[in-house]
Amino acid sequence: MKKQFLINAIIIEALCLGMITYAQDFTIGFVPDTQTMNVDGGSKNVNLPKIFNFFATRKDSLNLVFVATLGDMTETNSATEWARIKTNTNILDAAGIPWAPCQGNHDGYETSEGSGRMNSTYPVSMFSSRPYWGGSYQGKIENSYYLFEASGIQFVMVIMAYYDTYSGPAWPGANNVLLNAGNWARGVFNQYPTRKGILVSHTGTDIYERWLADNVAKLCPNVIIANQGHECRSEGTGYFTQMASNGTSKQHMFMSDYQCMTNTGGGAVARYYTFHLSAGNVDVRTYNTFNSSFWNGATTCSGSALLNCANFTFDMRLSPTVPVTYYQKPFTVSGREIKVSSQMTGKIVDLSNLSGRRLGSVRVGNGGVIDLKKASIPANGVVVVKPK
């Protein structure tokens, strides 16, 4: 009777702390160009919150670990447009979702204002105290990087501002600003060689214009994904793969911009990637929040230059780079059983306490039920479950 009481006490403590753990899938999201929904006096302003609310309300179901915008957050770089987009990105902050902004050509680049209003709206000081902040180039938000972790996979995300390369020769050419920013971005990726790299920009990594794909991503073998906006042709999407300069690292390059497509409310379309560690693949998903449906595009995509790749899966096997404690909450308790995710059914897991003392291995039963009678439960501490 005493032993049963101790078991129940341990389980209840685990319930309160949310510490029962298992291997989780996770998702990284992107907000494509919002300029059409954000134009001053526009009839589509009402659609702007849809894409941000989509991510906020699915934070837990998607296990959303980060969201980045893809530039052209505004149409004319006006103060009122920046105030409007700030109100909407506040939705992500309120939901506790780590996120970062990206500058497009409509976000001051083509005006004498430059990135001034963007930096007034999203100063470095707003992000520098956040745990995922990495740093910035020249102390401005438009070129910055972020460090985060999901299921033991460590990431470095580098966000680059829009730069015009048409005024001079191709890279490195006459545009020293782009050249210097590119050198900085490569330096960041090289500083964190064991982290998986994600390159975010407004342009330069798509099937039409590849200066960042060729001169940043390709030269950094730890980059696994790049995503940009800007090009609202080709049904809003583009995709190609390339090999990094080491000849062995495959990189997946995406373009996402839906503002020119009909029945999107000006581009209220969310793009996100769900990583399945156990299956070794990534789901690409494109969701139209304007009409609450997945984008009607290609579901099988492979090759070097593909358009309209909306909802498909590609192989990517990632191994944790740090010791991992996988978790899911809430979980339920019944007697001497713990119920974790049904995704773990049939898998062998190790049980331990918080100090790391191994308690034994058990097989997860149907419906994600773990029978604690098959393990030696300590008198105190919390039961931790890890994939074996």
C-alpha positions as CSV (number, residue, x, y, z in Angstrom):
1,M,0.0,0.0,0.0
2,K,2.9,2.3,0.9
3,K,4.6,1.6,-2.4
4,Q,1.4,2.3,-4.3
5,F,1.1,5.6,-2.5
6,L,4.7,6.6,-3.5
7,I,4.1,5.6,-7.1
8,N,0.9,7.7,-7.3
9,A,2.7,10.7,-5.6
10,I,5.5,10.5,-8.2
11,I,3.1,10.4,-11.1
12,I,1.1,13.3,-9.7
13,E,4.3,15.3,-9.3
14,A,5.2,14.5,-12.9
15,L,1.8,15.6,-14.0
16,C,2.2,18.9,-12.3
17,L,5.6,19.5,-13.8
18,G,4.7,18.2,-17.3
19,M,7.9,16.1,-17.4
20,I,6.7,12.8,-18.9
21,T,8.6,12.8,-22.2
22,Y,8.7,11.3,-25.7
23,A,10.2,12.1,-29.1
24,Q,8.3,15.0,-30.6
25,D,7.8,16.2,-34.1
26,F,8.1,20.0,-34.5
27,T,7.3,22.7,-36.9
28,I,8.9,25.9,-38.3
29,G,6.5,28.4,-39.9
30,F,6.8,31.3,-42.4
31,V,4.7,34.3,-43.1
32,P,5.0,35.2,-46.8
33,D,4.6,38.8,-48.1
34,T,1.9,40.6,-46.3
35,Q,2.1,43.9,-48.2
36,T,-1.2,43.6,-50.1
37,M,-3.1,42.9,-46.9
38,N,-1.3,45.8,-45.1
39,V,-1.6,48.7,-47.7
40,D,-3.1,51.8,-46.1
41,G,-6.8,52.1,-46.9
42,G,-6.9,48.7,-48.4
43,S,-10.0,46.5,-48.3
44,K,-7.9,43.5,-47.4
45,N,-6.5,44.8,-44.1
46,V,-9.1,42.6,-42.3
47,N,-7.3,39.5,-43.6
48,L,-3.9,40.3,-42.1
49,P,-4.6,38.8,-38.7
50,K,-5.7,35.5,-40.2
51,I,-2.2,34.2,-40.9
52,F,-0.9,35.2,-37.5
53,N,-3.9,33.7,-35.7
54,F,-3.4,30.5,-37.7
55,F,0.0,30.0,-36.1
56,A,-1.0,31.2,-32.7
57,T,-4.0,28.8,-32.4
58,R,-1.9,25.9,-33.6
59,K,1.2,26.5,-31.5
60,D,0.6,23.3,-29.5
61,S,-0.9,21.0,-32.2
62,L,1.9,21.8,-34.6
63,N,4.6,22.0,-31.8
64,L,5.6,25.3,-33.4
65,V,9.1,26.3,-32.4
66,F,9.8,29.3,-34.6
67,V,8.1,31.6,-37.2
68,A,9.8,34.0,-39.6
69,T,8.4,36.5,-42.0
70,L,9.7,36.6,-45.6
71,G,9.8,40.3,-46.2
72,D,7.5,43.0,-47.8
73,M,5.8,43.3,-44.5
74,T,4.5,46.7,-45.7
75,E,3.5,48.1,-49.1
76,T,4.7,51.7,-48.9
77,N,6.8,51.7,-45.7
78,S,4.4,54.1,-44.0
79,A,4.3,54.6,-40.3
80,T,0.7,53.4,-40.2
81,E,1.5,50.2,-42.1
82,W,4.4,49.4,-39.7
83,A,2.0,50.0,-36.8
84,R,-0.5,47.7,-38.3
85,I,1.9,44.8,-38.9
86,K,3.3,45.3,-35.4
87,T,-0.2,44.8,-34.0
88,N,-0.4,41.5,-35.9
89,T,3.1,40.2,-35.0
90,N,2.1,40.9,-31.4
91,I,-0.2,38.0,-31.8
92,L,2.8,35.7,-32.0
93,D,4.4,37.4,-29.0
94,A,1.2,36.9,-27.0
95,A,1.1,33.2,-27.9
96,G,4.7,32.8,-26.8
97,I,6.0,31.9,-30.2
98,P,9.6,32.8,-31.0
99,W,9.7,34.8,-34.3
100,A,11.7,37.2,-36.4
101,P,11.1,39.8,-39.1
102,C,12.6,40.0,-42.5
103,Q,13.0,43.1,-44.7
104,G,11.7,43.2,-48.3
105,N,12.1,45.8,-51.0
106,H,8.8,47.4,-50.0
107,D,10.0,47.8,-46.4
108,G,12.0,51.0,-46.9
109,Y,14.7,49.7,-49.2
110,E,13.4,51.6,-52.2
111,T,13.0,54.9,-50.2
112,S,15.3,57.4,-48.6
113,E,14.0,56.1,-45.2
114,G,15.9,52.9,-45.7
115,S,15.3,50.4,-42.8
116,G,14.7,53.2,-40.3
117,R,11.0,52.6,-39.8
118,M,11.6,48.9,-39.6
119,N,14.2,49.4,-36.9
120,S,11.9,51.8,-35.1
121,T,9.2,49.2,-35.1
122,Y,11.4,46.2,-34.3
123,P,14.6,47.5,-32.7
124,V,17.4,45.1,-31.8
125,S,16.7,45.9,-28.2
126,M,13.2,44.3,-28.6
127,F,14.8,41.0,-29.4
128,S,18.2,41.1,-27.7
129,S,16.9,40.0,-24.4
130,R,15.0,37.0,-25.8
131,P,16.6,33.6,-25.3
132,Y,16.7,32.8,-29.0
133,W,18.5,36.0,-30.0
134,G,21.9,35.5,-31.6
135,G,23.1,38.8,-32.9
136,S,22.9,41.3,-35.9
137,Y,25.0,42.9,-38.6
138,Q,25.8,46.5,-37.9
139,G,23.4,46.6,-35.0
140,K,20.3,46.6,-37.2
141,I,17.4,44.1,-37.2
142,E,17.2,43.5,-41.0
143,N,20.3,41.3,-40.9
144,S,20.2,39.2,-37.8
145,Y,20.4,35.6,-36.6
146,Y,18.6,33.4,-34.1
147,L,19.5,30.3,-32.1
148,F,16.9,27.8,-31.1
149,E,16.5,24.1,-30.4
150,A,13.8,21.5,-31.0
151,S,13.9,17.9,-30.0
152,G,17.6,18.0,-29.5
153,I,18.2,19.6,-32.9
154,Q,20.0,22.9,-32.6
155,F,19.3,25.5,-35.3
156,V,20.9,28.8,-36.4
157,M,18.6,30.9,-38.6
158,V,20.1,33.8,-40.5
159,I,17.8,36.4,-41.9
160,M,19.1,38.7,-44.6
161,A,17.7,42.0,-45.8
162,Y,16.7,42.7,-49.4
163,Y,19.5,44.0,-51.6
164,D,19.3,45.1,-55.2
165,T,21.8,43.3,-57.4
166,Y,20.4,44.7,-60.7
167,S,22.4,48.0,-60.4
168,G,25.7,46.3,-61.1
169,P,27.4,43.1,-62.2
170,A,26.5,39.8,-60.6
171,W,28.0,38.8,-57.2
172,P,30.3,40.1,-55.9
173,G,30.0,43.0,-58.4
174,A,29.5,46.6,-57.5
175,N,27.1,46.0,-54.6
176,N,29.5,46.1,-51.7
177,V,26.6,46.2,-49.2
178,L,25.3,42.8,-50.4
179,L,28.8,41.5,-50.5
180,N,29.5,42.5,-46.9
181,A,26.2,41.2,-45.7
182,G,26.8,37.9,-47.4
183,N,30.3,37.6,-45.8
184,W,28.7,38.3,-42.5
185,A,26.0,35.6,-43.1
186,R,28.6,33.0,-44.1
187,G,30.5,33.9,-41.0
188,V,27.5,33.2,-38.8
189,F,26.8,29.8,-40.3
190,N,30.5,28.9,-40.0
191,Q,30.6,30.0,-36.4
192,Y,28.0,27.3,-35.6
193,P,29.0,24.3,-37.8
194,T,27.1,21.8,-35.7
195,R,23.8,23.6,-35.8
196,K,21.4,23.1,-38.7
197,G,21.3,26.3,-40.7
198,I,18.2,28.0,-42.1
199,L,18.6,31.0,-44.5
200,V,15.7,33.4,-44.7
201,S,15.6,36.3,-47.2
202,H,13.2,38.2,-49.3
203,T,14.9,37.1,-52.5
204,G,18.1,35.5,-53.8
205,T,17.4,31.8,-53.1
206,D,14.7,31.0,-55.7
207,I,14.6,29.4,-59.1
208,Y,15.0,32.8,-60.8
209,E,17.6,34.6,-58.8
210,R,20.1,32.5,-56.9
211,W,22.8,34.9,-55.7
212,L,22.3,34.0,-52.1
213,A,21.8,30.4,-52.9
214,D,25.1,30.2,-54.7
215,N,27.2,32.6,-52.6
216,V,25.9,32.0,-49.1
217,A,23.9,28.8,-48.7
218,K,26.0,26.6,-51.0
219,L,29.2,27.7,-49.3
220,C,27.8,26.7,-45.8
221,P,27.3,22.9,-45.7
222,N,25.3,23.1,-42.4
223,V,22.5,25.0,-44.3
224,I,19.6,22.6,-44.8
225,I,16.8,24.9,-45.8
226,A,16.4,28.4,-47.4
227,N,13.1,30.2,-47.8
228,Q,12.2,33.5,-49.5
229,G,9.2,35.5,-50.6
230,H,9.1,38.2,-53.3
231,E,8.0,36.2,-56.4
232,C,4.3,36.0,-56.6
233,R,4.3,34.0,-59.8
234,S,4.3,30.2,-60.4
235,E,1.2,29.7,-58.2
236,G,3.0,31.3,-55.3
237,T,5.6,28.6,-54.8
238,G,9.0,27.5,-56.1
239,Y,11.3,24.7,-55.0
240,F,14.7,23.3,-56.0
241,T,17.5,21.4,-54.3
242,Q,21.2,21.9,-54.6
243,M,24.3,20.3,-53.1
244,A,26.5,22.4,-50.8
245,S,30.1,23.0,-51.8
246,N,31.3,19.9,-49.9
247,G,29.4,17.8,-52.4
248,T,27.5,15.8,-49.8
249,S,25.1,18.1,-48.0
250,K,21.7,18.5,-49.7
251,Q,19.9,21.9,-49.4
252,H,16.2,22.5,-50.0
253,M,15.4,26.0,-51.4
254,F,11.9,27.4,-51.2
255,M,10.0,30.4,-52.6
256,S,6.6,31.4,-51.0
257,D,4.5,34.4,-52.0
258,Y,0.7,34.2,-52.6
259,Q,-0.5,37.8,-52.8
260,C,-1.0,37.7,-56.5
261,M,-3.1,34.5,-56.4
262,T,-6.9,34.7,-56.5
263,N,-9.0,33.7,-53.5
264,T,-6.2,34.3,-50.9
265,G,-7.5,37.6,-49.5
266,G,-4.3,39.3,-50.6
267,G,-1.9,36.5,-49.6
268,A,-3.3,35.2,-46.3
269,V,-1.4,31.9,-46.8
270,A,0.7,30.2,-44.2
271,R,3.7,28.1,-45.1
272,Y,5.2,25.6,-42.6
273,Y,7.5,22.6,-42.4
274,T,6.9,19.8,-39.9
275,F,10.0,17.7,-39.0
276,H,9.4,14.0,-38.3
277,L,12.6,12.8,-36.6
278,S,11.6,9.2,-36.3
279,A,10.4,8.9,-39.9
280,G,13.3,10.9,-41.2
281,N,11.3,13.3,-43.3
282,V,9.8,16.8,-43.5
283,D,6.2,17.7,-44.4
284,V,5.8,20.9,-46.5
285,R,2.4,22.4,-45.9
286,T,0.7,25.4,-47.5
287,Y,-2.6,26.6,-45.8
288,N,-4.9,29.3,-47.2
289,T,-6.2,31.0,-44.1
290,F,-8.6,33.1,-46.2
291,N,-10.8,30.1,-47.2
292,S,-9.6,27.7,-44.5
293,S,-8.2,25.1,-46.9
294,F,-4.8,23.6,-47.9
295,W,-3.4,25.0,-51.1
296,N,-4.3,23.1,-54.2
297,G,-0.8,22.4,-55.6
298,A,1.5,19.6,-56.4
299,T,1.9,16.9,-53.8
300,T,5.0,15.2,-55.3
301,C,8.0,17.3,-56.0
302,S,11.6,16.4,-56.9
303,G,14.1,17.8,-59.2
304,S,16.1,21.0,-59.7
305,A,13.5,23.7,-60.6
306,L,9.9,23.0,-59.7
307,L,6.8,25.3,-59.4
308,N,3.6,25.0,-57.5
309,C,5.0,22.6,-54.9
310,A,2.4,23.1,-52.2
311,N,2.0,20.1,-50.0
312,F,4.6,17.3,-50.2
313,T,7.2,15.4,-48.1
314,F,10.9,15.2,-48.6
315,D,13.5,13.0,-46.8
316,M,15.7,14.6,-44.2
317,R,17.3,12.6,-41.4
318,L,18.5,14.6,-38.5
319,S,20.2,13.4,-35.3
320,P,20.1,15.3,-32.0
321,T,23.2,17.4,-31.4
322,V,22.6,17.8,-27.7
323,P,21.3,15.5,-25.0
324,V,17.5,15.4,-25.4
325,T,14.6,15.3,-23.0
326,Y,11.5,14.8,-25.2
327,Y,8.2,15.9,-23.8
328,Q,4.5,16.1,-24.4
329,K,1.9,17.5,-22.1
330,P,-0.7,17.1,-20.9
331,F,-0.7,13.4,-20.2
332,T,-3.1,11.3,-18.3
333,V,-2.7,9.0,-15.2
334,S,-4.6,5.9,-14.3
335,G,-3.4,3.8,-11.4
336,R,0.1,2.6,-12.3
337,E,-0.1,3.6,-16.0
338,I,1.1,6.7,-17.8
339,K,-0.4,7.6,-21.1
340,V,1.9,9.5,-23.5
341,S,1.4,10.1,-27.2
342,S,-0.1,7.2,-29.3
343,Q,2.8,7.9,-31.8
344,M,5.0,6.0,-29.3
345,T,2.9,2.8,-29.4
346,G,5.2,-0.2,-29.8
347,K,8.4,1.7,-29.2
348,I,10.9,0.7,-26.5
349,V,11.6,3.6,-24.1
350,D,14.0,4.1,-21.1
351,L,12.6,5.2,-17.8
352,S,14.7,7.4,-15.5
353,N,14.4,9.9,-12.8
354,L,15.5,13.5,-13.0
355,S,19.0,12.8,-11.8
356,G,19.4,10.4,-14.7
357,R,19.2,7.1,-12.7
358,R,18.0,4.5,-15.1
359,L,14.9,2.6,-13.9
360,G,14.5,0.2,-16.8
361,S,13.2,-0.2,-20.3
362,V,9.6,-0.9,-21.3
363,R,7.6,-1.2,-24.5
364,V,4.9,1.4,-24.9
365,G,1.5,-0.3,-25.2
366,N,-1.5,0.4,-27.4
367,G,-2.7,4.0,-27.3
368,G,0.6,5.2,-25.8
369,V,0.2,3.5,-22.4
370,I,3.3,2.8,-20.3
371,D,2.8,0.2,-17.5
372,L,4.9,1.3,-14.5
373,K,4.6,-2.1,-12.9
374,K,7.3,-3.3,-15.3
375,A,9.8,-0.8,-13.9
376,S,11.3,-0.1,-10.5
377,I,9.9,3.3,-9.4
378,P,12.1,5.3,-6.9
379,A,10.8,6.7,-3.7
380,N,11.1,10.3,-4.9
381,G,11.7,12.3,-8.1
382,V,9.9,12.4,-11.4
383,V,9.6,9.6,-14.0
384,V,11.2,10.7,-17.3
385,V,10.6,8.7,-20.5
386,K,13.1,8.8,-23.4
387,P,13.2,6.9,-26.7
388,K,15.8,4.1,-26.4
